[in-house]
């Protein structure tokens, strides 16, 4: 007897294969994947990126996909089939740990940015177990963005994601990580944060989120 989360995409795969190879079908399939915790983020972000590329190419809703876009769609369908049967333990700990922490990471590239939280645990016999706690991703804005700004948006996304969980497990020591020195420096400079994270009319509360996150 095991207590696990099981992803069964057999019916969804058949549904996707039966759909016409169009932009509308990409959106239909993407909308049917419910993943609030973010276990499938590496896959779902690819679906979002593909849809954004279709929008950038101004592909009609019912126009057939062509070339690389068609290859990407078919590859994603095969990846969906590979995800069928993936099992994830519901329990974060195998037994009572001696020590556990929260490690939060953010990253970005030209098409998307993401945040993820892991919970490593150390047990009395020396074993170390790591569980995925949660993750979240966003596609990059349609207007061209520099990588440093996307890295900072990733830090903001992480701050929001982390704040939801650290409130319930406040007794755990939390580490927040970014590999972008530019983003880290920006969180220390109010002027840079206001330039990157605000619109022309309204100051965005994301500034305070990122400030608090990396001041810890």
HUSUL-V544279 format. One line per field, one symbol per residue. phi: phi as a letter, one per 40 degrees, with the letter a starting at -180 (. if undefined). psi: psi as a letter, one per 40 degrees, with the letter a starting at -180 (. if undefined). A space follows every 10 residues. Layout:
phi = ???
psi = ???
This chain:
phi = .bbbcbcbbc cccccccccc cbcccdcdcd cccbaccgcb ddcccccccc cccccccfcc dbcccbfccc cccccccccc ccccgcbbdc ccbcacccaa abbbbbaaac baaababbbc bbbccgcbbb bccaaaaacc dccdbcddcc ccccccdccc ccccccccbc cccbbbbacb ccccccccbd ccccccbbcc baccccdcdc dccccc
psi = higihhhhed dddddddeii gidddddddd eehhgddfde dddddddddd ddddddefhi dehiiibddd dddddddddd ddehehhhhd hdhdahidii ihhhiiiiae eiiiiihigi hhideeihih ihdiiiiiii idihiidddd dddddddddd ddddddddfe ehhhhhhieh ddddddeehd ddddddeiie dhhheddddd dddee.
